[in-house]
Amino acid sequence: MESPPDTTVARVPITVRCLDDHGRPVSLSARTLGRGSTDLQDLLRGAYAAVRDESPAETVTVSFLEDCRGKLQLEYLVVGPARPNRWRRPRVRRRDEAAQAALTEATIVVTLAVEAVGAVAAAGTARWSEGDTPDFADLVLDGTRILRVPGAVRDMLRDDAVLELLRGTLGMFLDDVEQLVIGKDPELPGRYQETVVTRSPGLVRFLEGAPLTALAGAEPS
């Protein structure tokens, strides 16, 4: 008996541009793409499971296509029942609103975790400060700049296993990439947003295995 076809029940499209210090596109090596996509997928799965607060029966995956030099078209997908092939886009048959909401929230958490790592690595000092709601925390950078993130992001930056996945996801900065530009919802007019992560000496040291020293042992004030 043939296995049932893959069914996409939720999706979030993402564009990623990799640029050098002159704003020119940079192609990624197969090795960087391979590890980056695998670790990104694991980050997304962990964030999605945390949002669902259970062991979801569906599979979360990341498909991608480098449609031109230095530009990737990604899709974050929730599929079922069969395990998808990363290189084959699953069929879209129905949409699960709960899965879509969880995937959208997981996408935000992962994107903000990537942004936070870049910001902390570039900062001289960083500390956590509780936000005005229990669901959020504030990163105070160099004593003045504040980056508000979901509490889940703070938890991720305190987890060594997650930090290792973030190293793999951001591995392009060990090549010739100076800026990573992440665009969310490129297919929805009026909702396009960009997150920019910039290469810094601290980020390179982190990617090479150093801890996020600015946050070492830091607790909310």
NORBELCOR-V993561 format. One record per helix or strand. SS is the DSSP state (alpha for helix, beta for strand). FROM is the first residue (numbers start at 1). LEN is the number of residues. If there is no record, write none. Layout:
SS_FROM_LEN / SS_FROM_LEN
//
This chain:
beta_7_13 / beta_25_1 / alpha_30_23 / beta_59_10 / beta_71_10 / beta_91_2 / alpha_97_26 / beta_126_5 / beta_136_6 / beta_145_6 / alpha_151_7 / alpha_160_10 / alpha_171_4 / beta_179_6 / beta_193_6 / alpha_201_7 / alpha_213_3
//
